[in-house]
Amino acid sequence: MQIKSFAKGYAPSILVMVFTIFTFGSCQDDLDQEASPSLKASSDSYMVKTGEVNQQAGFYFLSPIVKEASYSGTFDESLSPVVEICPTADCGTTLHASFTVDGSGSEKVRVNMEEEHYVVNWNTKATGAAVGQTYRVRVTLGEQVLGYFDVKMISSGAQAKTVAPGLAALVAGQTLPVKFRIEKEDDGGVQVPGRDIVVFNDINMFDNTAMENPNNVRLVQNLVNFTTAGDRNDGKVVWMDRGRGSYCYAGNECDDSNWATMKATMTAEGFSIENILSTAGSLTSIPANVKVIFLVMPILDYTTPEVNTLKQFAADGGRIVFIGEHSSYYQHIPVQNQLLISLGAVLRNTGGAVDCGYNVLPATSMREHQITVGVTDVTMACASVIEPGAEDFALFYDKSNSRVLAGVAKIDVTPIAAQLVVTSARMTINQIYDETINYTSASGR
């Protein structure tokens, strides 16, 4: 077995398993039966040739896709994965076939609780899979690709030896049971969107000027459109909290008129936007239909009951988006960092003022994540720097591709009895004076 590292979450690295030649019997379309690799080869059997499967941490293809798989976490049966059969490797707009949990019979993605896996039968005869064609079989969860493999259709098992290395081989007309296991996030499994806090240290990337960039529009769409595990998955309300003395709201830089395009983008996605102005101690109840909460430049600390309310919101699959600013404009970064600490996140805002004035960060600055799917660049204007923890995710770096300006941290949903105050070098706020920067403006100009 050859293994390459795959960073936890949405990183682009790949775990590669090389599996040996084996056979398994022909079609089993029955809902309660799956084709088995233990069946003896016969004239109507097909072969899977040595190939590669690509999968992220916490996701495992199972036999007959691989000969064997090793795992140790807890199976997560609560998700709604989709199995897609693509006629090309990039899985463009046209699919050969798609299977969901809402399907029927053996063409429904279903849960086998006894053996702890998901399974769907791909009947290649029914879908018209063509001899000589290579298909990509991939499993997705929302925008996230959990794993995939490529398989070439052959007319008989004897042709398997002619198939290129890295590809599996399948006799056309047969039925392939696609079996896979997804493990729970708390056990090091797949990280499902939601239960996270997304940090942007720049309000300007959401204003009308920056939102002229279609990539900024796509990023906002991704922020609210995600599939999560929990009761809030079907929520259609976004809370926009610009209370607690929000500095940019008082100065009109992040008011409804300046953020009109951003709000219209979310509305077009089917979400209702509710403006709230929380005060210290007031954020202790969040309606069940709220899926995303924006916390915009608060200057008042969150109380322990409020922190636990946000933790429960995250436990139910909700997403928190914290929007800060560069350290001279937003002089309450300690409020931001204290909330991150209390939520169990490792990520911190270390201050500074980077890439001031409106800038378009190039593709080289972007990182892969559900939030950045389809985003090739982003417009922003003057941000402070984020220091992520080992398990956190960068969304994008500055123009030099050396400093993180936006990131995502997972929330520890365990309630706390009291808030922990941490003093360390990681809490130091860097404020380096630059005479070219207007520190009274969020854009730095």
Secondary structure, 3 states (H helix, E strand, C coil): CCCCCCCCCCCCCCEEEEECCEEECCCCCCCCCCCCCCCCCCCCCEEECCEEEEECCCEEECCCCCCCCCCCCCECCCCCCEEEEECCCCCCCCCCEEECCCCCHHHCCEEECCCCEEEEEEEHHHHCCCCCCEEEEEEEECCEEEEEEEEEEECCHHHHHHCCCCCEEEECCCEEEEEEEEECHHHCCCCCCCCEEEEECCCHHHCCCHHHCHHHHHHHHHHHCCCCCCHHHHCCEEEEECCCCCHHHHCCCCCCCCCHHHHHHHHHCCCEEEEECCCCCCCCCCCCCEEEEEEECCCCCCCHHHHHHHHHHHHCCCEEEEECCCCCCCCCHHHHHHHHHHCCCCCEEEEEEEEEEEEEECHHHECCCHHHCCCCCEEEEEEEEEECCCCCEEEEECCCCCCEEEEEEECCCCCCCCCCCCCCHHHCCECCCCCCCCCCCCCCC
